[in-house]
Amino acid sequence: MTIQGKYNSAEIFTDNIDEESIKQIHSILNNPGFADSQIRIMPDVHAGKGSVIGFTMTFNNYVAPTIVGVDIGCGMNAYKIGKREIDLKSLDKFIHKAIPAGKEVRSSPVENPLLESEDLKRLVKKVADDDYDRVARSIGSLGGGNHFIELNRDTEDNIWLATHSGSRNLGLKVCSYHQNKAKEYIRKKFGGSAAYNNAEFMPMNDGGSEYLDDMKLTQEYALQNRYTICTIILEEFFGEKIKNCESIISVHNYINFKDKIVRKGAISAHDGERIIIPLNMRDGSIVARGKGNKNWNYSAPHGAGRILSRSGAKKTVSLEEYIKTMKSVYTSSVNKSTIDESPMAYKPSKEIIRLIKDTADIDFVMKPIYNFKSCE
């Protein structure tokens, strides 16, 4: 499917797309800040708060902070820990105690080289009211929503620890700060911003370069957050050194400074690159290798994609149905507060598996045996 707008067109790699997503895509294509770019929309497309999810584009020297969004650097890390029997009840108890979730942060900061960075301290002072203590204590915390910690079993019975998390509140602060600067640029240049529907943009020489510097540092913060979560679980519960574990890392919301691709709810899938795509908390994750498809912007979907909004899922999915479909997975997180993350809220796994054949070769699909997420 192709959508044509005033300044650009977008190719969409699925026919399963809702009207709100189409409206959001039209809004982008009618925005001059997105001209002169190859725009491709992934199969997990769905409507988002600031931008359509599943969005990719080649970088065109303009930046719109709401495209990458508030969870800068959000992504997934997975670590292979081999064949073993696990006391899942003990693991769940450990994670509840060791990994803050929802709005909670750590009681004291972990040791991490990033926390010694003067650049990070300057960034926090600029965008987060100098609340450096909370930013520091947020490294090693999960967050809420669709963020999770999971154990999966692959087709050879190996266990993988996986976590999906991002830049916590720092990403929100960075996005908000630079979005206000983009609005200032639009007012100065065009005399208003209403026409751009929260996708205000700015050029590299007038705010864009500063945003990229701050975003790059925030991406590293998100990576260190996931790395810390996994290090705590691997070393303190499993007795494994993280550096000795085979790993896969796929980042969802970011600008890749190597291939110059902007991705919002999408992942890099260069030729031979190992990638991980979570489907839902019942069906597990795809492990695949990218094909380096230029027409796909060297990208793949970051997940299955929502088919029900959060409010829609809470209205239509019953708790009984949710509990029943999750019976094969050990979890203490299946309750009314997480119904919006139930498997029924997402597009069918088979659909995503079928649609990614042009951009990735699937190695295997690993199945969850344990899932943890915030119940806030």
CORQUI-V5253 format. One record per residue. PHI is phi in whole degrees, -180 to 180 (* if undefined). PSI is psi in whole degrees, -180 to 180 (* if undefined). OMEGA is omega in whole degrees, 0 to 359 (NA if undefined). Layout:
phi psi omega
PHI PSI OMEGA
PHI PSI OMEGA
//
This chain:
phi psi omega
* 137 178
-124 135 176
-114 132 180
-107 134 176
-122 -170 183
-69 -40 186
-112 -12 184
-164 175 174
-129 162 180
-135 134 173
-96 132 184
-116 127 188
-93 40 174
-166 156 172
-100 -8 182
-89 82 184
-138 137 183
-85 163 184
-64 -37 180
-65 -39 177
-63 -42 178
-61 -41 177
-62 -42 180
-66 -38 178
-66 -44 176
-57 -42 180
-60 -41 178
-66 -45 184
-69 -21 178
-93 11 182
-107 123 183
-63 -18 178
-70 -8 181
-116 17 176
-74 165 174
56 44 180
-146 150 173
-89 116 183
-107 126 180
-133 136 184
-112 128 185
-77 162 183
-64 -19 179
-88 19 184
-54 135 169
-159 164 184
-70 140 177
-122 177 182
-71 -50 183
-101 -21 183
-161 161 174
-64 142 179
-89 143 184
93 21 186
-93 135 171
-137 148 176
-155 151 171
-75 141 185
-66 134 185
-124 20 178
75 10 167
-119 150 175
-127 139 174
-123 103 188
-55 -31 181
-72 -14 179
-69 -54 173
-65 -38 171
92 -166 188
-87 -21 180
-103 65 182
-59 131 176
78 4 176
-53 143 181
-175 -166 185
-134 132 173
-115 137 177
-133 140 183
-132 129 181
-85 126 181
-120 13 171
83 -171 182
-86 128 179
-169 156 172
-91 141 186
-131 134 173
-81 95 187
-68 -31 177
-65 -42 178
-67 -39 177
-61 -45 181
-61 -42 178
-62 -42 180
-64 -47 182
-65 -42 177
-57 -36 182
-84 -37 191
-94 -25 186
-120 106 177
-61 144 181
-133 169 183
67 -131 180
-88 -4 183
-74 149 174
-128 177 183
-72 155 179
-71 -27 176
-149 155 182
-67 148 171
-81 165 174
-79 122 179
-154 130 182
-56 -31 181
-62 -31 182
-71 -11 175
-92 -3 184
-72 125 175
-68 -30 178
-63 -42 179
-65 -42 179
-62 -41 178
-66 -40 179
-62 -47 181
-63 -41 179
-61 -36 183
-75 -43 191
-110 -18 189
-124 32 177
54 32 177
60 27 179
-84 60 187
-68 -33 182
-61 -45 180
-69 -39 176
-60 -43 179
-65 -40 182
-78 -7 178
-84 -19 176
-68 123 185
96 20 176
-124 147 191
-82 -43 190
89 -169 184
-124 -156 179
66 -127 183
-90 10 177
-77 143 186
-154 164 167
-121 137 187
-144 149 164
-111 132 180
-125 152 176
-113 127 181
-87 -176 186
-72 -11 176
-109 17 178
70 16 173
-79 145 178
-96 138 177
-122 131 170
-91 130 180
-132 145 172
-138 143 177
-120 113 180
-158 177 185
-142 -141 188
-96 12 176
55 -145 185
-74 -19 179
-62 -41 179
-60 -40 177
-61 -44 182
-65 -43 180
-64 -45 180
-62 -46 182
-63 -42 180
-60 -49 184
-79 -26 175
-65 -38 176
-64 -37 177
-68 -37 177
-66 -39 177
-63 -39 177
-62 -41 179
-64 -44 181
-64 -42 178
-62 -41 181
-69 -39 186
-84 -41 188
-119 -8 178
83 12 178
174 169 182
-134 -5 186
-59 -31 184
-69 -15 187
-102 5 168
49 53 178
67 15 174
-114 44 177
-63 144 185
-127 168 176
-151 150 182
-80 166 181
-59 -36 184
-88 7 179
-144 61 177
108 -28 184
-65 -42 181
-64 -40 178
-64 -41 177
-60 -46 181
-62 -40 178
-62 -46 181
-69 -38 179
-67 -40 179
-61 -42 179
-68 -37 179
-69 -35 174
-60 -42 178
-65 -38 177
-60 -45 179
-63 -42 179
-62 -44 179
-67 -31 176
-63 -50 179
-65 -42 180
-60 -40 180
-68 -44 177
-55 -49 183
-69 -36 178
-61 -45 180
-59 -47 183
-70 -46 182
-64 -46 186
-81 -41 186
-85 -30 180
-99 -47 185
-93 -13 181
69 30 181
-113 140 173
-81 127 185
-61 -34 182
-67 -17 180
-93 -4 184
-96 137 171
-61 138 186
-135 156 172
-134 132 178
-130 124 175
-127 126 182
-102 141 190
-102 -45 187
-120 99 186
-172 172 167
-112 124 180
-84 118 185
-79 -8 178
-89 -49 182
-99 -3 178
59 41 176
-111 134 174
-92 129 181
-130 129 176
-126 105 185
68 44 178
-154 161 182
-128 158 175
-70 140 180
-143 57 178
-70 165 184
-56 119 179
82 -6 181
-70 129 180
-80 132 185
-133 159 176
-132 133 183
-127 105 178
-71 138 182
-96 -63 173
-165 176 188
-75 -4 175
-104 -39 189
-94 -12 174
88 -147 188
-137 144 172
-83 132 168
-111 125 188
-146 178 175
-126 133 181
-66 154 178
-101 -8 182
68 43 182
-81 110 183
-62 -37 181
-66 -22 176
-93 12 186
57 36 179
51 43 188
-133 167 176
-145 164 178
-65 151 181
-91 -5 180
-175 -162 179
-81 -31 182
91 138 182
-71 142 172
-111 -19 174
-123 138 173
-66 168 179
-62 -44 179
-68 -37 179
-64 -40 179
-65 -41 181
-67 -26 179
-83 -32 191
-109 -23 182
-96 126 180
-84 153 178
-63 -38 180
-62 -44 178
-63 -42 180
-63 -48 179
-61 -43 182
-63 -44 184
-72 -18 181
-101 14 187
-66 -21 181
-87 -3 184
-118 130 176
-76 122 180
-159 144 172
-106 14 186
-107 5 179
-90 106 179
-161 -177 184
-60 -33 185
-72 -17 181
-113 13 179
-58 -32 180
-69 -8 175
-109 10 180
-66 156 180
-55 -31 182
-70 -13 179
-81 -7 186
-116 158 178
-61 152 181
-58 136 181
-59 -40 181
-61 -32 180
-65 -46 180
-67 -42 178
-58 -41 181
-70 -38 189
-81 -15 183
-91 5 187
-61 -26 180
-81 -15 184
-119 -13 182
-154 148 172
-104 124 184
-79 128 173
-83 -50 178
-168 166 172
-113 121 180
-97 143 188
-104 139 181
-74 141 171
-115 -14 180
-150 140 178
-142 137 176
-133 134 172
-150 163 182
-65 141 178
-106 18 177
-68 * NA
//
